[in-house]
Amino acid sequence: MAREIFRGAIPDGLLYDTRYDMWVREDGGEWVIGATSLGIYHAGEIIAFTAKPRGAEIGNGRGLGTVECAKTVLAVHAPIALILTQVNQQAEETPALLNHDPYGRGWMVRGRARDWNADRIALVDAAAYRRHVLTLEPEAEIE
């Protein structure tokens, strides 16, 4: 059975982590984080999302929560070190938001960066992330 090709958006104006297929956006001095459409494509349909509690200190690359897919539970890795200030409770209650609106209502957490200058170096802009996606998925249809 042929695998369905990746079709998804990679919006401008965000920064992307190519290690974990996560996105980062500055908002009012805090950082909002979510999974990219490619990350969700690789995980499969998300049926549950659970984040660490508010106030948790999370290192770069460490788990900020978990997602449950049809056949497995996966750790969600933080693209930057941060202190969680808010969890998207709507996404925890309605995980389909992650599948259908990953860059909008399907964001995962927000927090205060612990070492933005160091963490920023590993993130890429949308154009570089699109090239990364096409390296992994040459037939991808990117919006």
C-alpha positions as CSV (number, residue, x, y, z in Angstrom):
1,M,0.0,0.0,0.0
2,A,1.5,3.3,-1.0
3,R,2.0,5.9,1.7
4,E,0.0,9.1,1.3
5,I,2.3,12.1,0.5
6,F,2.7,15.0,2.9
7,R,0.4,17.9,2.2
8,G,0.6,20.8,4.7
9,A,1.4,24.4,5.5
10,I,4.7,25.9,6.6
11,P,3.8,29.5,7.4
12,D,6.2,32.4,7.2
13,G,6.8,34.4,10.4
14,L,7.6,31.4,12.6
15,L,10.9,29.7,13.5
16,Y,11.2,26.0,13.1
17,D,13.1,23.2,14.9
18,T,14.2,20.6,12.3
19,R,15.2,18.1,15.0
20,Y,11.7,17.7,16.4
21,D,9.5,19.3,13.8
22,M,8.2,22.0,16.2
23,W,7.5,25.7,15.6
24,V,8.2,28.7,17.8
25,R,6.6,32.2,17.8
26,E,7.3,35.2,20.0
27,D,4.2,36.7,21.5
28,G,4.3,39.5,24.0
29,G,7.7,38.6,25.5
30,E,6.8,34.9,25.7
31,W,7.2,32.1,23.3
32,V,4.3,30.0,21.9
33,I,5.2,26.5,20.7
34,G,3.5,23.9,18.6
35,A,4.0,20.9,16.4
36,T,4.5,21.4,12.7
37,S,2.1,19.9,10.1
38,L,5.1,17.6,9.1
39,G,5.5,16.5,12.7
40,I,1.8,15.6,12.9
41,Y,2.0,13.9,9.6
42,H,4.8,11.6,10.9
43,A,3.1,11.0,14.2
44,G,-0.3,10.2,12.7
45,E,-3.6,11.5,13.9
46,I,-3.3,12.8,17.4
47,I,-6.0,11.6,19.7
48,A,-4.7,13.0,23.0
49,F,-2.3,15.7,24.2
50,T,-1.0,16.2,27.7
51,A,1.4,19.0,28.6
52,K,3.6,19.3,31.7
53,P,2.1,21.6,34.3
54,R,2.4,25.4,34.4
55,G,5.6,26.4,36.1
56,A,7.5,23.4,34.8
57,E,11.1,24.2,33.8
58,I,11.9,22.4,30.5
59,G,15.3,22.1,29.0
60,N,15.9,22.4,25.2
61,G,15.2,19.0,23.7
62,R,13.4,17.7,26.8
63,G,9.8,16.6,27.0
64,L,7.2,19.3,27.3
65,G,4.4,16.8,27.2
66,T,3.1,13.8,25.3
67,V,0.8,13.1,22.3
68,E,-1.1,9.9,21.9
69,C,-1.6,8.6,18.3
70,A,-3.5,5.5,17.1
71,K,-0.8,3.1,18.0
72,T,1.7,4.9,20.3
73,V,2.4,7.6,22.8
74,L,5.2,10.0,21.8
75,A,7.1,12.6,23.8
76,V,6.8,16.2,22.6
77,H,10.3,17.8,22.7
78,A,10.8,21.4,23.5
79,P,12.6,23.3,20.7
80,I,13.8,25.9,23.3
81,A,14.5,25.9,27.1
82,L,11.6,27.5,28.8
83,I,9.4,27.9,31.9
84,L,5.8,27.0,31.1
85,T,3.4,29.8,31.8
86,Q,0.4,28.4,29.9
87,V,-0.9,25.2,28.5
88,N,-3.4,25.1,25.7
89,Q,-6.2,23.5,27.6
90,Q,-8.5,23.6,24.6
91,A,-6.0,21.4,22.7
92,E,-5.9,19.0,25.6
93,E,-9.7,18.8,25.7
94,T,-10.0,18.7,21.9
95,P,-6.8,17.2,20.4
96,A,-8.2,17.4,16.9
97,L,-7.2,21.0,17.0
98,L,-3.6,19.8,16.7
99,N,-4.4,17.9,13.6
100,H,-6.5,20.5,11.9
101,D,-5.0,23.9,13.0
102,P,-1.4,23.2,14.3
103,Y,-0.3,26.8,13.7
104,G,-3.4,28.5,15.1
105,R,-5.8,27.2,17.8
106,G,-3.7,24.0,18.0
107,W,-0.7,25.5,19.7
108,M,0.6,23.5,22.6
109,V,2.3,25.6,25.3
110,R,3.7,29.1,25.9
111,G,6.4,30.2,28.3
112,R,9.4,32.3,29.1
113,A,12.6,31.4,27.3
114,R,15.5,30.5,29.6
115,D,18.3,31.0,27.1
116,W,16.8,32.4,23.9
117,N,20.1,33.7,22.4
118,A,21.6,30.2,22.6
119,D,18.5,28.3,21.6
120,R,17.8,30.7,18.6
121,I,20.9,29.5,16.8
122,A,19.4,26.0,16.1
123,L,16.1,27.3,14.7
124,V,15.4,28.0,11.0
125,D,13.0,30.3,9.1
126,A,10.2,29.0,7.0
127,A,12.2,28.9,3.7
128,A,14.9,26.7,5.3
129,Y,12.3,24.5,6.9
130,R,10.5,24.0,3.5
131,R,13.9,22.9,2.1
132,H,14.3,20.5,5.0
133,V,10.8,19.1,4.4
134,L,11.5,18.5,0.7
135,T,14.7,16.7,1.6
136,L,12.7,14.3,3.8
137,E,9.6,14.2,1.6
138,P,10.5,15.1,-2.0
139,E,6.9,14.7,-3.3
140,A,5.5,16.9,-0.5
141,E,2.9,19.5,-1.4
142,I,3.6,22.5,0.7
143,E,1.1,25.3,1.1
